[in-house]
Amino acid sequence: MNKGIKPERVPTLTPDTLSKTVFYQSDGISRQGPHHSTFHINRIETVRQSLQFPMLPHRKTVVDFILVTHGSMVRRKGLTSYTVPTNTFFLLPAHQISFDEWMSEDIQGYYCHFDANLLTRRWQKQDLENEFLFLSFSGNPLVSIDKERLRDIVFLLNRLEAEYLKDHNAAVDIFRIYLLALFFELKQTAPVAASTIPDQADTAAQRLTQQYKNALAEFVYEKQNVSDYAEMLHISPNHLNKCVRTITGQSARELLDEMILLEAKVLLSQTTLSIGEIAYQIGRQDPSNFGRFFKTKTGMTPRAYQQID
């Protein structure tokens, strides 16, 4: 945790700033290859002992995925927490707020990230997300793999790892070829893993709720009222609230407060900003109002939370 930086938002991490958390083995040996800013892959088990949970919320400038081949973990995408069991992928688009909540001691598998431009040389970004829904901001990040297909997928990941760890600079095109082969394999499996929605009305509510969550992640600092998001989505606040409650069991205001609280926690724990500055940053210009909001939601004052190690 770096107390010397003052991000105005949840930190956005580049491959270079990620290097101390996922690219080093517990013995301190770097696992970075020459292309780590464009593409990186490592075995989870080689870094597990050096990781501490829960990790702090952040955004990455790269797309990433994890395949768990043994053990399990809990990972958050936006406002939703997912359990990732054995033989399951978790795929995360760039700039989505996320963090890892927990990981079993015996976990095995692969972590990989890559610059989206590595694949968009063939497709526009929207075309890529349409082709592989699990790479979209609103897509289901979980893809379960059966044992027969797992062998082929692990082979592709092993080839990616071998090319990445070569002493000489591997051609970037080889990463693109293997990644595309991997994602076409996942595409054949992904529909089976998708959650089923009872009827068309719930499907519409699910889609609208996800759009609302996406908007919260992007505009939470600028927009503090549910009505602002309803206007953005071209619906009434009442309709937005009804859809969100149907899908999540929470009101639209509760989800907005949850996102504001998440941003506040990060600023309190990761920066040297004063409580007054943080209150202003998240749209509560009166520090006493922010203090009441924070204590109501967490049972702690902002000052007490800030002092947690």
C-alpha positions in Angstrom: 0.0 0.0 0.0 1.5 3.3 -1.1 0.6 6.2 1.2 2.4 8.6 -1.0 0.0 8.7 -3.9 -3.3 10.6 -4.1 -5.5 9.0 -6.7 -8.8 10.8 -7.2 -10.5 7.5 -7.9 -10.1 3.8 -7.4 -6.5 3.2 -8.6 -6.0 2.2 -12.2 -3.1 -0.2 -12.4 -0.9 -0.8 -15.4 1.2 -4.0 -16.0 4.2 -2.2 -14.5 2.4 -1.2 -11.3 1.0 -4.7 -11.0 4.4 -6.3 -11.0 4.8 -6.5 -7.3 1.6 -8.4 -6.8 1.3 -11.1 -9.5 4.6 -11.3 -11.4 6.9 -12.4 -8.6 7.3 -15.8 -7.0 7.4 -16.0 -3.2 11.2 -16.3 -3.5 11.3 -12.8 -5.2 12.2 -14.1 -8.6 10.6 -12.1 -11.4 8.3 -13.9 -13.7 8.0 -10.9 -16.1 8.8 -11.7 -19.8 9.9 -9.1 -22.3 6.3 -8.5 -23.5 4.7 -8.2 -20.1 3.1 -4.9 -20.9 1.3 -6.5 -23.9 1.0 -10.0 -22.7 1.7 -11.8 -19.4 1.0 -15.3 -18.0 2.1 -17.1 -14.8 1.1 -20.0 -12.6 -1.1 -18.9 -9.7 0.6 -21.4 -7.3 4.0 -19.8 -7.8 2.8 -16.5 -6.3 0.0 -17.7 -3.9 2.1 -17.5 -0.7 3.1 -13.9 -1.4 -0.5 -12.7 -1.9 -2.6 -11.2 0.9 -6.4 -11.0 0.9 -8.7 -9.3 0.5 -6.8 -7.3 -2.1 -7.7 -3.6 -2.5 -10.2 -2.7 -5.2 -8.6 -1.4 -8.4 -9.0 -1.2 -12.2 -6.5 -2.6 -14.7 -5.6 -1.2 -18.1 -5.4 -4.7 -19.5 -7.9 -7.6 -19.9 -7.2 -10.4 -17.6 -8.4 -13.9 -16.9 -7.8 -16.6 -14.3 -8.3 -20.4 -14.8 -8.5 -22.3 -11.5 -7.5 -26.0 -12.1 -7.3 -26.9 -8.4 -8.8 -25.2 -5.3 -11.0 -22.1 -5.5 -11.2 -18.4 -5.0 -13.6 -15.5 -4.6 -13.3 -12.6 -7.0 -15.3 -9.4 -7.4 -16.3 -7.8 -10.7 -17.9 -4.4 -10.1 -20.5 -4.9 -7.4 -20.9 -8.6 -7.8 -18.9 -11.3 -5.9 -18.2 -14.6 -7.7 -16.9 -17.9 -6.3 -14.5 -19.4 -8.9 -14.4 -23.2 -8.4 -12.0 -25.8 -9.9 -12.0 -26.0 -13.8 -13.5 -22.5 -14.1 -12.4 -19.4 -15.9 -13.0 -15.9 -14.6 -12.5 -13.3 -17.3 -12.3 -9.5 -16.6 -12.4 -6.7 -19.2 -10.1 -3.7 -18.9 -11.1 -0.9 -16.6 -13.7 -2.9 -14.7 -13.4 -2.3 -10.9 -12.4 -5.6 -9.3 -10.5 -7.3 -6.5 -9.7 -10.7 -5.2 -11.5 -11.4 -1.9 -10.0 -14.8 -1.0 -8.0 -17.7 -2.5 -7.5 -21.2 -1.1 -4.0 -22.2 0.0 -3.9 -25.1 -2.4 -5.0 -23.2 -5.4 -3.4 -24.0 -8.8 -4.0 -22.5 -12.2 -3.1 -19.7 -14.5 -3.3 -15.9 -14.4 -3.0 -14.0 -17.7 -3.4 -10.5 -18.9 -3.1 -8.8 -22.2 -3.6 -5.5 -23.9 -6.9 -5.5 -25.7 -5.2 -4.1 -28.8 -3.5 -7.5 -29.2 -6.8 -8.9 -30.4 -8.4 -5.8 -31.9 -6.0 -5.7 -34.8 -8.6 -8.0 -36.4 -11.8 -6.7 -34.8 -13.1 -3.4 -33.5 -13.6 -3.5 -29.7 -17.4 -3.8 -30.0 -17.0 -6.6 -32.6 -14.6 -8.5 -30.3 -17.1 -8.3 -27.3 -19.9 -9.4 -29.6 -17.8 -12.4 -30.7 -16.8 -13.3 -27.1 -19.5 -12.1 -24.7 -17.4 -13.1 -21.7 -14.9 -10.3 -22.5 -17.6 -7.6 -22.4 -18.2 -5.2 -19.5 -21.6 -6.7 -18.8 -20.8 -10.3 -19.7 -20.9 -13.3 -17.3 -17.2 -13.6 -16.3 -17.5 -17.3 -15.3 -17.0 -20.1 -17.9 -17.0 -23.7 -16.6 -14.9 -26.2 -18.5 -15.5 -30.0 -18.7 -12.6 -32.4 -18.3 -12.3 -33.3 -22.0 -12.1 -29.7 -23.2 -9.8 -28.8 -20.2 -7.0 -30.8 -21.7 -7.1 -28.8 -24.9 -7.3 -25.5 -23.0 -4.4 -26.4 -20.7 -2.3 -27.3 -23.7 -2.9 -23.8 -25.2 -2.1 -22.1 -21.9 1.1 -24.2 -21.6 2.1 -23.1 -25.1 1.4 -19.5 -24.2 3.5 -19.8 -21.0 6.4 -21.5 -22.9 6.5 -18.8 -25.5 6.3 -16.1 -22.8 9.2 -17.5 -20.8 11.6 -17.9 -23.8 14.8 -16.0 -23.4 14.5 -14.3 -26.8 11.6 -12.0 -27.7 8.7 -14.1 -28.9 6.7 -12.7 -31.8 3.6 -11.0 -30.4 1.5 -12.7 -33.1 2.0 -16.1 -31.4 0.2 -14.8 -28.3 -2.6 -13.5 -30.5 -3.0 -16.9 -32.3 -3.1 -18.9 -29.1 -5.4 -16.5 -27.3 -7.9 -16.6 -30.2 -7.8 -20.4 -30.2 -8.4 -20.3 -26.5 -11.3 -17.9 -26.7 -13.0 -19.9 -29.5 -12.8 -23.0 -27.3 -14.4 -21.0 -24.4 -17.1 -19.6 -26.7 -18.3 -23.2 -27.4 -18.6 -23.7 -23.6 -19.7 -20.3 -22.4 -23.5 -20.6 -23.2 -23.7 -23.6 -21.0 -22.3 -21.7 -18.1 -24.5 -18.7 -18.5 -27.1 -18.2 -15.9 -30.7 -18.8 -17.0 -33.3 -16.0 -16.6 -36.9 -17.1 -16.1 -38.7 -15.0 -18.8 -38.2 -12.1 -21.2 -39.2 -9.5 -18.6 -36.5 -10.6 -16.2 -34.1 -10.7 -19.1 -34.8 -7.0 -19.8 -34.5 -6.2 -16.1 -31.2 -8.1 -15.9 -29.8 -6.2 -18.9 -30.9 -2.8 -17.5 -29.5 -3.6 -14.1 -26.1 -4.5 -15.6 -26.2 -1.3 -17.6 -26.9 0.6 -14.4 -24.0 -1.1 -12.6 -21.7 -0.3 -15.5 -22.7 3.4 -15.4 -22.1 3.5 -11.6 -18.5 2.2 -12.2 -17.8 4.9 -14.8 -19.7 7.9 -13.4 -20.0 7.5 -9.7 -17.9 10.6 -9.0 -19.8 12.8 -11.4 -23.4 11.6 -10.7 -24.7 11.1 -7.2 -28.5 10.7 -7.9 -30.4 7.8 -9.2 -32.4 10.2 -11.4 -29.2 11.1 -13.2 -28.6 7.4 -14.2 -32.3 6.9 -15.1 -32.0 9.9 -17.5 -28.8 8.4 -18.9 -30.6 5.1 -19.5 -33.7 6.8 -20.9 -36.1 5.4 -18.3 -37.9 6.7 -15.3 -36.3 6.4 -11.8 -39.2 4.3 -10.7 -38.7 1.8 -13.5 -35.0 1.7 -12.9 -35.6 1.0 -9.2 -38.1 -1.7 -10.0 -35.7 -3.5 -12.3 -32.7 -3.3 -10.0 -34.8 -4.6 -7.0 -36.1 -7.5 -9.1 -32.7 -8.7 -10.0 -30.6 -7.8 -6.9 -33.1 -7.4 -4.0 -31.6 -4.0 -3.4 -32.9 -0.6 -4.5 -31.1 1.5 -7.1 -30.1 3.9 -4.3 -28.6 1.1 -2.3 -26.4 0.0 -5.2 -25.3 3.6 -5.8 -24.4 4.0 -2.1 -22.5 0.7 -2.2 -20.4 1.9 -5.1 -19.8 5.3 -3.3 -18.8 3.3 -0.2 -16.4 1.1 -2.2 -14.7 4.2 -3.7 -14.5 5.9 -0.2 -12.9 2.8 1.4 -10.2 2.7 -1.3 -9.4 6.4 -0.9 -9.3 6.1 2.9 -7.0 3.1 2.8 -4.7 3.9 -0.1 -4.2 7.6 -0.1 -3.0 10.4 2.2 -6.1 12.5 1.3 -7.8 14.0 4.3 -11.3 12.9 5.3 -12.6 16.3 4.1 -10.9 15.9 0.7 -12.4 12.4 0.4 -15.9 13.6 1.3 -15.6 16.3 -1.4 -14.2 13.7 -3.9 -17.2 11.4 -3.6 -19.8 14.1 -3.7 -20.4 14.8 0.0 -19.0 18.2 0.5 -19.8 18.3 4.2 -17.4 16.0 6.1 -19.9 15.4 8.9 -22.5 14.2 6.4 -19.9 11.8 4.9 -19.0 10.6 8.4 -22.7 9.8 9.1 -23.0 8.0 5.8 -19.9 6.0 6.3 -20.7 4.9 9.9 -24.3 4.0 9.0 -23.0 1.7 6.2 -19.9 0.2 8.0 -20.4 0.7 11.8 -17.1 2.6 11.8 -16.1 6.2 11.5 -14.0 7.2 8.5 -11.1 7.9 10.8 -11.3 4.5 12.5 -11.4 2.8 9.0 -8.4 4.9 7.9 -6.3 3.6 10.8 -6.9 -0.1 10.1 -3.6 -1.7 9.1 
